[in-house]
Amino acid sequence: MSTEPRILWAAGRDASWYSHPNATSPKKVHVVAEDACGSLCGLPVLDPDHRRLLEDVPEVNRCRRDGCRQIWPAAGPSSS
């Protein structure tokens, strides 16, 4: 078992493979570990090219599903 801390990033989902992606409304941002291909809440298909620091995600855009929700408070308060 590894004792090294996991590196966590914030990333959105990549909807480019949908035939008609909804690109007009704000989307939720998910927490993803650097060594994983999905979010901590279980959603796949994250866009690793647009990852950012957890602290840079406004609270309104943060995923509230189990897995992601527990990580956000560690990022500290965020406002925009």
C-alpha positions in Angstrom: 0.0 0.0 0.0 1.4 3.4 -1.0 1.8 6.1 1.6 2.4 8.8 -1.0 -0.4 11.4 -1.1 -2.6 11.4 -4.2 -2.3 14.5 -6.4 -5.8 15.8 -7.0 -7.0 18.2 -9.7 -10.3 19.7 -10.8 -11.5 18.8 -14.3 -14.7 19.0 -16.3 -16.3 16.2 -18.4 -15.4 16.0 -22.0 -18.6 16.0 -24.0 -17.0 16.3 -27.4 -17.9 12.7 -28.3 -21.7 13.4 -28.0 -23.4 14.1 -31.3 -25.1 17.3 -29.8 -23.1 18.4 -26.7 -24.7 21.1 -24.6 -22.0 23.7 -24.5 -24.2 26.7 -23.5 -24.7 26.2 -19.8 -22.2 26.0 -17.0 -21.1 22.5 -16.1 -20.0 20.9 -12.8 -16.3 20.5 -12.2 -15.2 17.2 -10.7 -12.2 16.1 -8.5 -9.9 13.7 -10.3 -6.7 12.0 -9.1 -3.7 12.3 -11.4 -3.4 8.5 -11.6 -7.1 7.9 -12.5 -9.2 8.2 -15.7 -12.4 9.1 -13.9 -13.6 11.4 -11.2 -13.8 10.5 -7.5 -17.6 10.5 -7.8 -17.4 7.8 -10.5 -18.1 9.8 -13.6 -15.8 8.8 -16.5 -14.6 10.8 -19.5 -12.9 13.7 -17.9 -11.1 16.3 -19.9 -7.5 16.2 -18.6 -6.4 19.0 -21.0 -8.4 21.5 -19.0 -7.5 20.5 -15.5 -7.0 23.2 -12.8 -6.3 23.6 -9.1 -9.1 22.7 -6.7 -8.9 26.2 -5.1 -9.6 27.8 -8.5 -13.1 26.3 -8.9 -16.0 28.5 -7.8 -18.2 26.8 -5.2 -21.2 27.0 -7.5 -19.4 24.9 -10.1 -18.2 22.1 -7.7 -19.6 18.6 -8.1 -21.7 17.6 -5.0 -21.8 13.9 -5.7 -20.3 11.4 -3.2 -16.6 11.2 -3.7 -16.1 14.7 -5.1 -18.1 16.4 -2.3 -15.9 15.2 0.5 -12.8 16.7 -1.1 -13.9 20.3 -1.9 -13.8 21.5 1.7 -10.1 20.7 1.9 -9.6 23.1 -0.9 -10.7 26.0 1.2 -13.4 28.6 0.5 -13.7 29.8 -3.1 -15.6 32.7 -4.5 -15.8 34.4 -7.8 
